[in-house]
Amino acid sequence: MRIISALLVHLFLALWILAGVGAPALARDGAEAGTLRPLPWHLVDYRHALPGDSRTGLAFETLAVTVELQGQARKGDFFYLAALWGKIDGNGFYFGLQTDLHDGGQRPTGGKQSGRFQGPGLIFSRWGNSDPVNARPPADGWVVVPGPNTPYEGQTLSLRRPFDWQAGRYRFELHGSPAEPPLRGVWLSLRVRPVSAPDSWTPDSWTDGGSLYFPTVVPRPHLDLHPVTFAEIYGRASSTISLESLASTLPRRALTLFPLELDGKVYPPDGKASTPTGVPGYVNSTPLAADRTVRLDLLP
């Protein structure tokens, strides 16, 4: 019995290591030939640490996230910059920018989908429900429900729309509004705009990302205290190119994370960065005191 138990422990530890759970942040970790894990790759995860009661999270009506990408954002790279990934009242969500948006799902206009990856776009998803009645895609976007193209996502609703983005700084905002009875909760609406000089944008600069329904116990939604900003390589078929060759051709990039804002209150980055084992890692996580930001340098 002791021999069997020991074998089970070693098997669990091996699977735990392969999964990259709790892996430290190491530059170029796993980049040696033959050691790279299958796609997708989380190049870096920055786990925010917000103050407050972990049982309830932080209440908000407006949540703002600003992220800057230095380097290239090219079609065909299958690069995902997730501005924020976390939970709102226990419901998982994320939103961000992708270089290669998948053209599939249900459009409000009834337009035809190609079923292929197209150019750059905006994505806003939540977990725990797959009924499209709980999603309001933007006029030129669509909603994706579980199906052949999302085999590992579980019960999700995903809003997507074309958005011609490049490297630069972007501000994302979630705005809450009460849901109509019999629903009990809020609709959270996403919008995004590029950030440059303060006087260089207008209300027309915002791009609509659609709205998703989130059930809540109390009128205001609550964000968990440890949301994550991450960079990912996703969706690319590795059968046509070795993972080692793919890793060697990734462009150098860097992410700068600005303070989160909940109802105008500023929460500077105060967390930790990590990268799973078996993927190209990042160089470092550097606090920049001047503007209360954190810079993450990614390695190819």
C-alpha positions as CSV (number, residue, x, y, z in Angstrom):
1,M,0.0,0.0,0.0
2,R,2.9,2.4,0.8
3,I,4.5,1.7,-2.6
4,I,1.2,2.4,-4.4
5,S,0.7,5.6,-2.4
6,A,4.3,6.8,-3.2
7,L,3.7,6.1,-6.9
8,L,0.5,8.1,-6.9
9,V,2.2,11.0,-5.2
10,H,5.0,11.0,-7.8
11,L,2.5,10.8,-10.6
12,F,0.5,13.8,-9.1
13,L,3.7,15.8,-8.8
14,A,4.7,15.1,-12.4
15,L,1.3,16.2,-13.7
16,W,1.4,19.3,-11.5
17,I,4.8,20.3,-13.0
18,L,3.7,19.6,-16.5
19,A,0.7,21.8,-16.0
20,G,2.9,24.7,-15.0
21,V,1.0,25.2,-11.7
22,G,2.8,27.5,-9.4
23,A,5.8,27.9,-11.8
24,P,8.3,30.6,-11.0
25,A,8.9,33.5,-13.5
26,L,12.0,32.5,-15.4
27,A,13.5,34.2,-18.5
28,R,13.3,31.9,-21.6
29,D,12.0,29.1,-19.4
30,G,11.5,26.0,-21.5
31,A,12.8,27.5,-24.7
32,E,15.4,24.8,-25.3
33,A,14.6,22.4,-28.1
34,G,12.2,19.7,-27.3
35,T,11.0,21.1,-24.0
36,L,8.2,23.5,-25.2
37,R,4.7,22.6,-24.2
38,P,1.8,22.5,-26.7
39,L,-0.1,25.7,-27.5
40,P,-1.7,27.9,-26.2
41,W,1.1,29.6,-24.3
42,H,0.6,32.1,-21.6
43,L,3.8,34.2,-22.0
44,V,3.2,36.0,-18.8
45,D,0.5,36.3,-16.1
46,Y,0.4,39.4,-13.9
47,R,-1.8,38.6,-10.8
48,H,-3.0,41.9,-9.3
49,A,-3.4,42.2,-5.6
50,L,-6.2,44.6,-4.6
51,P,-7.0,45.6,-1.0
52,G,-10.3,44.6,0.5
53,D,-12.3,41.6,1.8
54,S,-11.6,38.5,-0.2
55,R,-15.0,37.2,0.5
56,T,-16.8,40.0,-1.2
57,G,-14.3,41.7,-3.5
58,L,-14.6,45.3,-4.5
59,A,-17.9,46.9,-5.6
60,F,-18.0,49.1,-8.7
61,E,-20.2,50.7,-11.2
62,T,-17.3,51.5,-13.6
63,L,-14.1,49.5,-14.0
64,A,-11.2,50.9,-16.1
65,V,-8.1,49.1,-17.2
66,T,-5.2,50.7,-19.2
67,V,-2.6,48.5,-20.9
68,E,0.2,49.4,-23.3
69,L,1.9,47.1,-25.8
70,Q,5.3,47.9,-27.1
71,G,6.5,45.9,-30.1
72,Q,4.5,44.4,-33.0
73,A,0.9,43.3,-33.2
74,R,0.8,41.4,-36.5
75,K,-2.0,39.4,-38.1
76,G,-0.9,35.8,-38.1
77,D,0.8,35.9,-34.7
78,F,-2.3,34.7,-32.8
79,F,-1.4,37.1,-30.0
80,Y,-3.9,37.8,-27.3
81,L,-3.4,40.8,-24.9
82,A,-5.9,40.1,-22.1
83,A,-6.4,43.4,-20.3
84,L,-8.2,41.7,-17.5
85,W,-9.2,38.1,-16.5
86,G,-11.0,37.4,-13.3
87,K,-14.3,36.9,-11.6
88,I,-17.3,39.2,-11.0
89,D,-19.6,37.9,-8.3
90,G,-18.1,34.4,-8.9
91,N,-18.6,34.6,-12.7
92,G,-15.4,34.2,-14.7
93,F,-14.7,36.8,-17.4
94,Y,-12.0,38.3,-19.6
95,F,-11.7,41.0,-22.3
96,G,-8.9,42.2,-24.5
97,L,-7.4,42.4,-28.0
98,Q,-6.5,39.6,-30.4
99,T,-4.5,39.8,-33.6
100,D,-6.5,37.0,-35.2
101,L,-10.2,37.0,-34.4
102,H,-12.2,33.9,-35.2
103,D,-15.2,34.7,-37.5
104,G,-17.9,32.5,-36.2
105,G,-21.1,32.8,-34.1
106,Q,-24.5,34.5,-34.3
107,R,-24.7,38.0,-35.6
108,P,-27.6,40.4,-34.8
109,T,-27.9,41.2,-38.5
110,G,-27.9,37.6,-39.5
111,G,-24.8,38.0,-41.6
112,K,-22.8,35.1,-42.9
113,Q,-19.7,33.9,-41.0
114,S,-16.7,32.5,-42.7
115,G,-15.6,30.2,-39.9
116,R,-12.1,31.3,-40.3
117,F,-9.6,33.5,-38.5
118,Q,-9.6,37.0,-39.7
119,G,-7.8,40.2,-38.7
120,P,-7.5,42.0,-35.4
121,G,-10.4,42.3,-33.0
122,L,-11.9,42.8,-29.6
123,I,-13.2,40.0,-27.4
124,F,-15.3,40.0,-24.2
125,S,-16.3,36.7,-22.6
126,R,-17.9,35.3,-19.5
127,W,-18.3,31.8,-18.1
128,G,-21.2,30.1,-16.3
129,N,-23.9,30.6,-19.0
130,S,-24.3,29.9,-22.7
131,D,-27.7,31.3,-23.4
132,P,-27.3,34.0,-26.1
133,V,-30.3,35.9,-24.5
134,N,-27.7,37.0,-21.9
135,A,-25.5,38.6,-24.5
136,R,-25.9,41.9,-26.5
137,P,-23.2,42.0,-29.2
138,P,-22.3,45.3,-30.9
139,A,-23.9,46.1,-34.2
140,D,-21.0,44.9,-36.2
141,G,-20.0,42.0,-33.9
142,W,-21.3,38.6,-32.9
143,V,-21.8,36.2,-30.0
144,V,-20.1,32.8,-29.8
145,V,-21.7,30.0,-27.8
146,P,-20.1,26.6,-27.0
147,G,-19.5,24.6,-30.1
148,P,-16.9,22.9,-32.3
149,N,-14.7,26.0,-32.3
150,T,-14.6,26.3,-28.5
151,P,-14.1,22.7,-27.4
152,Y,-12.3,23.6,-24.1
153,E,-14.2,26.7,-23.0
154,G,-17.1,25.1,-21.2
155,Q,-20.3,27.1,-20.6
156,T,-19.4,30.5,-22.1
157,L,-20.7,33.5,-23.9
158,S,-18.2,35.4,-26.0
159,L,-18.7,38.7,-27.7
160,R,-16.4,39.5,-30.6
161,R,-16.0,42.3,-33.2
162,P,-13.4,43.5,-35.7
163,F,-11.1,46.2,-34.2
164,D,-8.1,47.5,-36.1
165,W,-5.6,47.8,-33.3
166,Q,-1.8,48.1,-33.4
167,A,0.8,48.4,-30.7
168,G,0.1,51.3,-28.4
169,R,-1.9,52.2,-25.2
170,Y,-5.5,51.3,-24.8
171,R,-8.1,52.1,-22.1
172,F,-10.9,49.6,-21.5
173,E,-14.0,50.4,-19.4
174,L,-16.8,48.3,-18.0
175,H,-20.0,50.1,-17.2
176,G,-22.8,48.5,-15.2
177,S,-26.5,49.0,-15.5
178,P,-29.3,47.2,-13.7
179,A,-30.9,44.2,-15.5
180,E,-34.6,44.2,-16.2
181,P,-36.8,41.8,-14.1
182,P,-37.1,38.9,-13.9
183,L,-33.3,39.0,-14.3
184,R,-31.4,39.8,-11.1
185,G,-28.1,41.4,-11.7
186,V,-26.4,43.8,-14.0
187,W,-25.5,44.3,-17.7
188,L,-21.8,45.1,-18.0
189,S,-21.0,47.0,-21.2
190,L,-17.4,47.1,-22.6
191,R,-15.8,49.9,-24.5
192,V,-12.2,50.6,-25.6
193,R,-10.3,53.5,-27.0
194,P,-6.7,54.3,-27.9
195,V,-4.9,56.6,-25.4
196,S,-2.7,59.4,-26.6
197,A,-2.6,63.1,-25.7
198,P,-5.5,63.9,-23.3
199,D,-7.1,66.3,-25.7
200,S,-6.8,64.1,-28.8
201,W,-9.9,61.9,-28.4
202,T,-13.7,62.5,-28.5
203,P,-16.7,60.3,-27.5
204,D,-16.5,58.9,-31.0
205,S,-13.1,57.5,-30.2
206,W,-14.7,54.7,-28.1
207,T,-15.3,51.3,-29.7
208,D,-18.3,49.4,-28.5
209,G,-17.5,45.9,-27.3
210,G,-21.1,44.9,-26.4
211,S,-22.8,43.9,-23.1
212,L,-23.0,40.7,-21.1
213,Y,-25.4,39.9,-18.2
214,F,-23.9,39.0,-14.8
215,P,-26.1,37.7,-12.0
216,T,-25.4,39.4,-8.7
217,V,-26.7,39.1,-5.2
218,V,-26.6,42.9,-4.5
219,P,-27.3,45.7,-7.0
220,R,-23.6,46.5,-7.6
221,P,-21.2,44.0,-9.1
222,H,-18.1,43.0,-7.2
223,L,-14.6,42.3,-8.7
224,D,-12.4,39.6,-7.0
225,L,-9.2,40.9,-5.5
226,H,-6.8,39.0,-7.8
227,P,-7.7,39.6,-11.4
228,V,-5.0,38.8,-14.0
229,T,-3.5,40.6,-17.0
230,F,-1.9,38.2,-19.4
231,A,-0.3,37.8,-22.8
232,E,-0.9,34.6,-24.8
233,I,-0.1,32.9,-28.1
234,Y,-3.2,30.9,-29.0
235,G,-5.0,29.0,-31.7
236,R,-2.1,28.5,-34.1
237,A,-1.7,25.0,-35.6
238,S,1.7,23.7,-34.5
239,S,1.7,20.8,-37.0
240,T,3.0,23.1,-39.8
241,I,5.9,24.5,-37.8
242,S,7.9,23.2,-34.8
243,L,7.3,24.8,-31.5
244,E,11.0,25.6,-31.3
245,S,10.8,27.5,-34.6
246,L,7.7,29.3,-33.5
247,A,9.4,30.4,-30.3
248,S,12.4,31.6,-32.1
249,T,10.4,33.8,-34.5
250,L,8.2,35.5,-31.9
251,P,8.8,39.3,-31.9
252,R,10.1,41.0,-28.8
253,R,7.3,42.8,-26.9
254,A,6.7,44.5,-23.6
255,L,3.6,45.2,-21.6
256,T,3.1,48.2,-19.4
257,L,0.3,47.9,-16.8
258,F,-1.3,51.1,-15.5
259,P,-3.3,51.4,-12.3
260,L,-6.8,49.8,-12.2
261,E,-9.6,52.2,-11.6
262,L,-12.9,51.4,-9.8
263,D,-15.4,54.2,-9.8
264,G,-12.4,56.6,-10.2
265,K,-10.4,55.2,-7.3
266,V,-6.9,54.3,-8.4
267,Y,-5.2,51.0,-7.5
268,P,-1.6,50.9,-8.8
269,P,-0.2,47.5,-9.8
270,D,0.8,45.6,-6.6
271,G,1.0,42.0,-7.6
272,K,3.3,39.3,-9.0
273,A,4.2,38.2,-12.5
274,S,4.8,34.5,-13.5
275,T,5.0,32.4,-16.5
276,P,4.2,28.6,-16.9
277,T,7.0,26.1,-17.5
278,G,7.6,25.1,-21.1
279,V,6.9,28.4,-22.7
280,P,9.1,31.3,-23.8
281,G,9.3,33.4,-20.6
282,Y,9.7,37.1,-19.9
283,V,12.7,39.0,-18.7
284,N,11.5,40.9,-15.7
285,S,8.7,42.7,-13.9
286,T,9.9,46.3,-13.3
287,P,7.9,48.8,-11.2
288,L,8.0,52.3,-12.7
289,A,7.5,54.7,-9.8
290,A,7.1,57.8,-11.9
291,D,3.6,56.9,-13.2
292,R,2.8,54.0,-10.9
293,T,3.0,51.4,-13.6
294,V,4.7,48.0,-14.1
295,R,6.6,47.0,-17.2
296,L,6.8,43.3,-18.3
297,D,9.5,42.5,-20.9
298,L,8.6,39.5,-23.1
299,L,11.3,37.3,-24.7
300,P,10.9,35.4,-28.0
